Amino acid sequence: MGNSNRRRFLQAGGALAAAPALAATSPALAQDRWPSRAIRIVVTFPPGGSSDIVARILSGPLSERLGQQVVVDNRPGAGGMIGAQIAAEAAPDGHTFLLSNTAPISVSPFIYAKVAYDPLKSFTHLSFIGAATTIAVVPASIPVKTFAELVAYTRAAKEPVTFGSSGMGSVGHLVGEFFQREFKVKLNHIPYKGSAPMITDLLGGQVQMSFDTLPQIVPHLKTGALRGLAVTSPKRVAAAPDVPSVVELGHPRLAAENWIALSAPAGLPASIGATMHKYVAEVLALPDVAKRFDELSIERRTMSMAEFQKFVRAEVGEYAPVLRAAGIKVN
């Protein structure tokens, strides 16, 4: 998974291309009046996580361009599938969007027994926004200072070490599963409904380690309350320059990133999709937004709609067999 994933991330980019024809069935008059009310962006995780942070960074500048308020609607649960289902079932009139990400699109549909949407057919995938690095982290109270020491710590433990994630099907959950297979250890996975409650328990010592996206971890690294041991990107990142990458440490199979994007219900009129794609690109190019993303080590990447849709198909095609082979299932 790691090598092909990284190749696709390196290839992602290029200038904005003309949008391909999207399914368009709304009357022209309705499109002319769009947006006619507030627009909501459904976020599949609670406040405080990387998806929520990104949505709130983008909402202000998007509101200015659209002339309507952009509201962040947090709908967590079931590995992001609750929020994704809400967005998939919304009217495709340009007033509901999904802040899509790896969990509800590439992972959860293939590990949960009941799935009410199709990650490809139920959405119009509009704009790739960026990718957040995942970090292996422990509280300062744990006597572990390096990634090698973490491996030794998990092997020496009499009981399985507990690791927290932002939820079943999250990238952190997957990295934890791959960690167990890479080092032939047994961990006790504790899934949470988002990063914020997990980090609270991690700081309090209720869980002993975590794999979580970096943006919400950075403040705790700066205070010394949490200790970063490795990032799961191909190389080190600016927000945690002293933390080595898993590739650097010789474990490329642990490489994984949480991509973040904007999608809409299937059937979105082409003109609305093209306009939102254009506005997202403009917002991502703003100096203040770029600075904020850099501070959080969220790598901005520009793709045309066609490129992003191809990317999603490739992600789904790659993760599905990996997850089946790993035997990760949720009833």
Secondary structure, DSSP 8 states (H G I E B T S, - for coil): -HHHHHHHHHH--------------S-HHHHHT---S-EEEEESS-TTSHHHHHHHHHHHHHHHHHTS-EEEEE---GGGHHHHHHHHHS-SSSSEEEEEEHIIIIIGGGTBS--SS-TTTTEEEEEEEEEEEEEEEEETTSS--SHHHHHHHHHH-SS-EEEEESSTTSHHHHHHHHHHHHHT--EEEEE-SSHHHHHHHHHHTSSSEEEEESTTTHHHHHHTSEEEEEESSSS--TTSTTS-BTTTTT-GGG--EEEEEEEEETT--HHHHHHHHHHHHHHHTSHHHHHHHHHTTEEE----HHHHHHHHHHHHHHHHHHHHHHT--B-
